[in-house]
Amino acid sequence: MENLKLLALSGSLRKTSYNTAAITALKILAPEYIKITIGEIDKLPLFNPDREDENIPALKTLKSSLNEASGLIIASPEYAHGISGPLKNALDWLVSGAEFPYKPIMLINTSPRASHAQTALKEVLTTMSGNIINESYVSVTLLSSNLDSSGIIANPIIANALKTGLNHFYDAIEHQKSDI
Ligand SMILES: Cc1cc2nc3c(=O)[nH]c(=O)nc-3n(C[C@H](O)[C@H](O)[C@H](O)COP(=O)(O)O)c2cc1C
């Protein structure tokens, strides 16, 4: 098995976020040949195109982790039928860079009722030339479950859904590499 580096982002800044718990669980559940780095978006300033040439450490770190990663995993909540502000802010910072376009993307939805944000997020990611891998989409009901990452790992149905999505993501990335 080829080693694969992936970057995972949570669109929630909440300490007990289900989305952060899901990517934390996935990082632990991943086989040893898949290394998942959890990126931070909370230190990014509010997006301002005038500042794109500035030295912003949080942006530098995000861009270099994305550059090193063969794929991006995003788990994000819906707020008022929209994309989470912190995630949209992070994506806006990545619009004009070379790191994002054509990057394979795995989406995790921790609240299946939150369909508006998923639809809007897909539109944004596609507009940014992201490569959404539909087979790797994972939808699990964590909302109101009180599960943290350990609870997710201990739940065979949810853990299995995450692992299956990751396997599909791995296969799609490897397949695309062999097409080049
Ligand atoms: C201000 C606010 C607005 C929300 N709006 C929606 C919404 O429109 N649709 C929805 O399904 N959930 C909505 N929710 C619920 C969140 O998506 C849900 O609590 C989710 O678990 C938050 O993600 P997290 O656990 O990763 O922090 C909202 C929550 C907050 C705090």
The ligand as an SDF file (V2000), in Angstrom:
LIG
                    3D

 31 33  0  0  0  0  0  0  0  0999 V2000
  -26.1760   29.5560   15.1970 C   0  0  0  0  0  0  0  0  0  0  0  0
  -26.5170   28.1590   14.7810 C   0  0  0  0  0  0  0  0  0  0  0  0
  -27.2440   27.9360   13.6290 C   0  0  0  0  0  0  0  0  0  0  0  0
  -27.5500   26.6300   13.2310 C   0  0  0  0  0  0  0  0  0  0  0  0
  -28.2500   26.4410   12.0720 N   0  0  0  0  0  0  0  0  0  0  0  0
  -28.5050   25.1840   11.6540 C   0  0  0  0  0  0  0  0  0  0  0  0
  -29.1950   24.9640   10.4290 C   0  0  0  0  0  0  0  0  0  0  0  0
  -29.5570   25.8790    9.7140 O   0  0  0  0  0  0  0  0  0  0  0  0
  -29.4310   23.6820   10.0600 N   0  0  0  0  0  0  0  0  0  0  0  0
  -29.0130   22.6100   10.8180 C   0  0  0  0  0  0  0  0  0  0  0  0
  -29.2290   21.4750   10.4130 O   0  0  0  0  0  0  0  0  0  0  0  0
  -28.3590   22.8040   11.9820 N   0  0  0  0  0  0  0  0  0  0  0  0
  -28.0920   24.0580   12.4130 C   0  0  0  0  0  0  0  0  0  0  0  0
  -27.4070   24.2560   13.5820 N   0  0  0  0  0  0  0  0  0  0  0  0
  -26.9600   23.0910   14.3390 C   0  0  0  0  0  0  0  0  0  0  0  0
  -25.4800   22.8030   14.0840 C   0  0  0  0  0  0  0  0  0  0  0  0
  -25.2420   22.5270   12.7310 O   0  0  0  0  0  0  0  0  0  0  0  0
  -25.1130   21.5970   14.9470 C   0  0  0  0  0  0  0  0  0  0  0  0
  -25.1830   22.0070   16.2940 O   0  0  0  0  0  0  0  0  0  0  0  0
  -23.7580   21.0400   14.6480 C   0  0  0  0  0  0  0  0  0  0  0  0
  -23.5660   19.9030   15.4280 O   0  0  0  0  0  0  0  0  0  0  0  0
  -22.6530   21.9700   14.9840 C   0  0  0  0  0  0  0  0  0  0  0  0
  -21.4520   21.3630   14.5940 O   0  0  0  0  0  0  0  0  0  0  0  0
  -20.3510   20.9680   15.6580 P   0  0  0  0  0  0  0  0  0  0  0  0
  -20.9520   19.9630   16.6070 O   0  0  0  0  0  0  0  0  0  0  0  0
  -19.2390   20.3830   14.8490 O   0  0  0  0  0  0  0  0  0  0  0  0
  -19.9520   22.2230   16.3730 O   0  0  0  0  0  0  0  0  0  0  0  0
  -27.1040   25.5320   14.0020 C   0  0  0  0  0  0  0  0  0  0  0  0
  -26.3630   25.7800   15.1740 C   0  0  0  0  0  0  0  0  0  0  0  0
  -26.0640   27.0610   15.5540 C   0  0  0  0  0  0  0  0  0  0  0  0
  -25.2340   27.2790   16.7980 C   0  0  0  0  0  0  0  0  0  0  0  0
  1  2  1  0
  2  3  1  0
  2 30  2  0
  3  4  2  0
  4  5  1  0
  4 28  1  0
  5  6  2  0
  6  7  1  0
  6 13  1  0
  7  8  2  0
  7  9  1  0
  9 10  1  0
 10 11  2  0
 10 12  1  0
 12 13  2  0
 13 14  1  0
 14 15  1  0
 14 28  1  0
 15 16  1  0
 16 17  1  0
 16 18  1  0
 18 19  1  0
 18 20  1  0
 20 21  1  0
 20 22  1  0
 22 23  1  0
 23 24  1  0
 24 25  2  0
 24 26  1  0
 24 27  1  0
 28 29  2  0
 29 30  1  0
 30 31  1  0
M  END
$$$$
